[in-house]
Amino acid sequence: MNSLKPLSASEKKHRKGVFLLLVLIIIIQSIYWKATTSKQREIASIVDLNMDSIIRAKIDQKHNTLLIQPFNANYFNDYRAYVLGISSDQLQRLEIFRAADQYLYSLEDFQSVSGVDDSLLLLVKHYLKFPQEKNYFESETENLEFKNINRATAEDLKKIHGIGAVYSKRIIAYRNSLNGFKSMDQLYKVYGLDSLLVKKIMLRFNLE
């Protein structure tokens, strides 16, 4: 039976060199793989950023196209609010305001009612149109005679632009609580009536 021949010093040295070479190759491959993976991730990240930029640019372009035509600020809807960045709470405030048959006549009115901040107002103001208050006054007072406010019915009051069922009932209820208006300035104390609506009432009614 042949016994195992012991390795010579040169063979041991040779095997050790081969082992070290294999270890070195593995280390180099690991470093190369990590570097390649990192580079690929970096490239993928750049591509994703570019894609995001392209998508955002297309969205912005679409929004600009949608907003190219200004509209009457009194006629907001969900779609317009979404495009302009108006929140659901802000839209609800506008809807409640309009449900009371009130109208927005300026950017100040719009901001006051909706509660948008100055930065958002700057973005949307170019797309909002407002009716001319003077034109409403002229159309409502044309060929009309004054009527005593204390004899006015709800239907009489609702003929005024901006006075609907809600405000007409409030005016009459407040008038009844006073046993009749003694001064037209008492209209300012009717809940919800702003100075604009009071002035419009005074163009149609008096105490005579």
Summary of the structure (lengths in Angstrom):
residues: 208
radius of gyration: 38.6
end to end distance: 140.1
largest distance: 140.1
contacts: 497
relative contact order: 0.08
helix: 67%
strand: 4%
